[in-house]
Amino acid sequence: MKILNLLWLAVFFMIATPVTANDDAMARAQYMLRQMNAEMIQLKASQQSLLAEKDALKKDFDKLQKKYDGLTSKSEKNKQAMKGKVSEIKQRYKEEVTAHNETRKQLKEIIQEKNRLFNVATEQTRSLDLCVGNNEKLYTINREILSQYEEKGVWDSVTQAEPFSGLTQVQIENLVDDYQYRLDDLRVGADL
């Protein structure tokens, strides 16, 4: 715009100058007009170059804007997908924690049951050992009774039935009582 104003000023100066003026001033004015025309042409070329550059930049900007919009859209889709996956992972984590806690609870119950059964088995083993020991003692007592019965002779049968003193009968009753007490002591369940 400034150049255009200068150009008008120069034209006005030429019109306002009388024809009789110096040719030198006219030559200067013409030189200035040519310079201004050259500058005008140069400015128009620069303006066209800038417009072309502006158009190229506009095209590049539009491409970048489309790319940016595409990336923004893709980013938003990925963000939504990630939110979905994160919520799914959180839900699975909660389910796993619940399952883990339930498993720990069951394991604790199983361990308690195992300990209880171990105690029962230990007690039953002790009872079995006691039964085996008592059975061995009962077997020994029964062998003693059988051996004394086998050694009983006729004389022992007569003296046992002897009514006057009854000493042998008392000894046999004492022996029976003694065996009865020993058998009662060894009986399984007597001390339970």
C-alpha positions in Angstrom: 0.0 0.0 0.0 2.8 2.4 0.8 4.3 1.9 -2.7 1.0 2.7 -4.3 0.8 5.9 -2.3 4.3 6.8 -3.3 3.5 6.1 -6.9 0.4 8.4 -6.7 2.6 11.0 -5.1 5.1 10.8 -7.9 2.4 11.1 -10.6 0.9 14.0 -8.8 4.3 15.6 -8.5 4.8 15.2 -12.3 1.5 16.7 -13.1 1.9 19.6 -10.7 5.4 20.4 -12.1 5.2 22.8 -15.0 6.3 21.6 -18.5 8.9 24.1 -18.6 10.7 22.6 -15.6 14.0 21.1 -15.7 14.5 18.0 -17.8 16.7 16.8 -15.0 13.8 16.8 -12.6 11.7 14.9 -15.2 14.4 12.4 -15.7 14.6 11.9 -11.9 10.9 11.5 -11.7 10.9 9.0 -14.5 13.8 7.1 -12.8 11.8 7.1 -9.6 8.8 5.8 -11.5 10.8 3.0 -13.1 12.3 2.1 -9.7 8.8 2.1 -8.2 7.5 0.0 -11.1 10.4 -2.4 -10.6 9.7 -2.5 -6.9 6.0 -3.0 -7.6 6.7 -5.9 -9.9 9.1 -7.3 -7.4 6.5 -6.9 -4.6 3.8 -8.6 -6.8 6.2 -11.5 -7.5 6.9 -11.7 -3.8 3.2 -11.5 -3.1 2.5 -14.3 -5.5 5.4 -16.3 -4.1 4.0 -15.8 -0.6 0.5 -16.7 -1.8 1.9 -19.9 -3.4 3.8 -20.6 -0.2 0.6 -19.8 1.8 -1.4 -22.3 -0.3 1.3 -25.0 0.1 1.4 -24.4 3.8 -2.4 -24.5 3.9 -2.3 -27.9 2.1 0.3 -29.1 4.5 -1.7 -27.8 7.4 -4.9 -29.5 6.1 -2.9 -32.8 5.7 -1.5 -32.5 9.2 -5.0 -31.5 10.6 -6.5 -34.7 9.0 -3.7 -36.8 10.4 -4.1 -35.2 13.8 -7.9 -35.7 13.7 -7.3 -39.4 12.7 -4.7 -39.8 15.5 -7.0 -38.1 18.0 -9.9 -40.4 17.0 -7.7 -43.4 17.1 -6.3 -42.3 20.5 -9.8 -41.8 21.8 -10.8 -45.3 20.6 -7.7 -46.8 22.2 -8.4 -44.9 25.4 -11.9 -46.3 25.6 -10.7 -49.8 24.8 -8.0 -49.4 27.5 -10.7 -48.2 30.0 -12.7 -51.3 29.2 -9.7 -53.6 29.6 -8.7 -51.9 32.8 -12.2 -52.3 34.3 -12.2 -56.0 33.1 -8.8 -56.6 34.7 -10.0 -54.9 37.9 -13.1 -57.1 37.9 -11.0 -60.3 37.3 -8.6 -59.2 40.0 -11.5 -58.8 42.5 -12.8 -62.3 41.5 -9.3 -63.8 41.9 -8.9 -62.2 45.3 -12.3 -63.5 46.3 -11.4 -67.0 45.0 -8.0 -66.8 46.7 -9.6 -65.9 50.0 -12.1 -68.7 49.7 -9.3 -71.1 48.9 -7.4 -70.0 51.9 -10.5 -70.4 54.1 -11.0 -73.9 52.7 -7.3 -74.7 53.2 -7.5 -73.6 56.8 -10.6 -75.8 57.4 -8.8 -78.7 55.7 -5.7 -78.2 57.9 -7.9 -78.1 61.0 -9.7 -81.2 59.9 -6.4 -82.9 59.1 -5.1 -82.0 62.6 -8.3 -83.3 64.2 -8.1 -86.5 62.2 -4.4 -86.8 63.1 -5.3 -86.5 66.8 -8.0 -89.1 66.4 -5.6 -91.4 64.6 -3.0 -90.9 67.4 -5.6 -91.6 70.0 -6.8 -94.7 68.2 -3.2 -95.9 67.7 -2.6 -95.5 71.5 -5.9 -97.4 72.1 -4.8 -100.1 69.6 -1.4 -100.4 71.3 -3.2 -100.7 74.7 -5.5 -103.3 73.2 -2.7 -105.3 71.8 -0.8 -105.2 75.1 -4.0 -106.1 77.1 -4.7 -108.9 74.6 -1.2 -110.3 75.2 -1.7 -110.2 79.0 -5.1 -111.8 78.7 -3.6 -114.5 76.6 -1.0 -115.1 79.3 -3.6 -115.2 82.1 -5.7 -117.7 80.1 -2.7 -119.9 79.5 -2.0 -119.8 83.3 -5.6 -120.8 84.0 -5.5 -123.6 81.5 -2.2 -124.9 82.8 -3.5 -125.0 86.4 -6.7 -126.7 85.2 -4.7 -129.3 83.3 -2.5 -130.0 86.4 -5.6 -130.5 88.5 -5.7 -134.1 89.6 -8.2 -136.4 91.3 -6.8 -135.5 94.7 -7.4 -131.8 94.0 -11.0 -132.5 93.0 -11.6 -134.5 96.2 -10.1 -131.9 98.5 -11.9 -129.1 96.7 -15.2 -130.8 97.5 -14.1 -131.7 101.1 -16.8 -130.2 103.4 -14.9 -130.2 106.6 -12.2 -127.6 106.3 -13.0 -126.1 102.8 -9.4 -124.7 102.6 -8.9 -125.8 99.0 -12.2 -124.3 98.0 -11.1 -120.9 99.6 -7.9 -121.0 97.7 -9.7 -121.7 94.4 -12.1 -118.9 95.1 -9.2 -116.5 95.9 -7.5 -117.6 92.7 -10.7 -117.0 90.7 -11.2 -113.5 92.3 -7.6 -112.7 91.5 -8.0 -113.7 87.9 -11.3 -111.8 87.7 -9.6 -108.6 88.9 -6.8 -109.0 86.5 -9.2 -109.6 83.6 -11.4 -106.6 84.6 -8.2 -104.4 84.6 -7.2 -105.5 81.1 -10.7 -105.2 79.6 -10.8 -102.7 76.7 -13.1 -99.8 77.5 -12.9 -100.4 81.2 -10.7 -97.3 81.6 -12.5 -95.2 78.9 
